[in-house]
Amino acid sequence: MEYKAKYPNAQVNEEVEHGIVKGVEETPCIHCGEPSQFVDLDFEGNFCSEECNRAKWQEYEEANEADEDQALLDEEILDNEDTDIK
């Protein structure tokens, strides 16, 4: 649901949901590009809707999982190199 439809009476600087604030300027949603005044404080960017916000959080979580997988692989490679050296 679009934030402007969900919170039509929100005031500037009002936190409408945890971490979502109505900002002063309307700028493009960082997920889809639609204009929006609602800012996610964690991403420090505007989102037009709950769906775009959820999608961006999903992308973030997937990227973190990939980073964690790579770190585990790197650690395993280093452990094997240490074993090979001895």
VENJOUR-V364629 format. One line per field, one symbol per residue. ss: DSSP state (@ for helix, = for strand, . for the rest). psi: psi as a letter, one per 30 degrees, with the letter a starting at -180 (. if undefined). A space follows every 50 residues. Layout:
# VENJOUR-V364629
ss=???
psi=???
This chain:
# VENJOUR-V364629
ss=.=@@@@........===..=========......======....==..=@ @@@@@@@@@@@@@@@@@@@@@@@@@@@@@@@@@@@.
psi=kkefeeifgklkgkjfljgkkjaekjlkkfeffkkkfkkjeefhlkkfle eeeeeeeeeeeeeeeeeeeeeeeeeeeeeeeeeee.
